[in-house]
Amino acid sequence: MFVQKYMRLQFDRESEENYEEKRTRIGKPLMRANLAVERHASKIYTRAMFEQFGEILYECGAYQVEEIEKHKTYLAIHSEAEKREKWCRVSYMVTMIDGGDEFECECGQFAHMGLLCSHVLKVLDFIRAKEIPAKHIVKRWTKDARDVLPAHLAQY
């Protein structure tokens, strides 16, 4: 009985993965902002992750960027700070590392989930970046994530 339940679980999981892969391959992603960074993300991320990226990109529209130190430190400030709750943060410091190869934000979203936050995306738009920096592309969220499977799992 245990083996039957386990096999059913495996079958269901493989079906879901196959559905998502097919959805990524066949369907075209919906562009919301038509930014260069968004076009780059549509080419590298799976469909599900690109949809999450699109939501974060939409959120970045609510921020304004001030350059504190040229090509080094930026401040992303919410455009309607006075309407936000008192306990909400309204400004985030974004630091550019290695001339734009890496970004670090106070909110820590990238370290937490592996997707850039809206504050960094707004800074990327501010500096007119064409692509997401390579250090911020997590392999597990990309279309080619399966090419790193161990040999004994490659058949799946």
N, C-alpha and C positions, 0 to 999 in steps of 0.2 A: 504494500500500500504506500509506503514511504517513497519507493522508487517511482511509482506511478505519479504521485504528487510532484516529485522533483522533476520528472520528465515533462509534465504539464507546465510547470513553472519555466523551465528552459524554453519550451516551445513558445509560450506567451512572450517571453523576453525577446527571443529572436524575431518574432513577428513584429513587435514594436520597433525594434532596431531597423529591420528591413523596410518598414513603412516610412520611418524618418529618413533613411538614406534615399529611398525612392522620391520622397517629397523634396528633398534637397536637390537631387539631380534634375528632376523634371520641372518643378515650378520655378518661376522667376521671382526673386525677392521684391517686395514692395518698397520702393524708395520714398522716403518721406521728405527729406531735406535737400536731396540732390547735391550733397557736398562731396568733395573728392575723397574724404575719409570714409564716407558712407559707401561710395562705390567700391573702395578697396575692401571694406568689411564684407560687402556682399559677395566678393570673390573668394574670401578665405573662410568665413564662418559657415557653420551648418545653418539650415533654415531656422531652427528653433533658437539658436544663439543670435542669429542676425535679427530676429524679432525682438529679443531682449535688448540688443544693441540699439535698435530703433527707438525703443521706449526711453532708454537713457539719453539718446541723442535728442529726443523731443524735450526732455527735461532741461537740457543744457541751454535751450532757448530762453529760459527764465533768468539767465545770469549775464552780467556784464563783466568784462575783464579790464583790470588796470595793471599796467606794467610797472612793477615796483623797482626792479633792477633789470636793465636791458639784457635780454636773452638769458635770464637766470631765474627770476622770481616774479610771479604773477599773483594777483588777488582776484578771485572770482566772487562777485557780490551779487546776491539775489536782487533782481530789479524791483521787487515789491516787498522789501525787507520790513517796512512798517506794517504791512498787513499780516505778516507771519506771527505765529504764536511766540510768546516771550521766551519759551524754552528752546525754540528752534535756532540753530546756527544759520546765519545769513551770509557769512563770508568764509572762504576757504583759501588757504595759501597753497599755491601749486609751484613746485620747484622743478626747473628744467635741469637735467643732469647730462653731461657729455654732449653739449651742444644740440640737444633735441633727440638724442638716442633713447632717452629714458625720462619719465616724468614721475614725480612723487606728490601726492596730495594728502592733506591732513585727514581727510575722511577715511582713508584706508580701504576703500572699496576694492581696488585691484588686488591687494594682499589678501582680502577676504574671499573674493569669488573669482578673480581672474579676468574680469571685464573692466575696462576703463570707466571711471566715474564721469558724470556730466561736467564736472569742473575741469577735468583734464581735456575732455572733448571740446569744451568751449575755448580753452587755451590753444588747442590744436587748430581750431577754426580761426582764432585771433592771429596766429602766426602764419596762417595759410599753408598748413601742412597738407601734403598730398596723400600720405599714407599713415597708417598706424605704425608707430615704431616697432621694430622686430622684437624688442624685449618685452613688449606688451601683448604679444600674440601667444596665447597659451595653446599648446598643441592639442589638448583634449577638446577644445571648442572648434577646431578647424575641420574642414571637409576631409582632409587626409590624415585624420587621427588614427585610423586603423593600420597604417603602414608600420607601426611600431609594436605590433603584437608579437609575443614570443612564438617560436616555431610550432609548439604544440597547440597553440590556439589559432594559428593562421587559417586553418580550415573553416573556422566559424566566421 
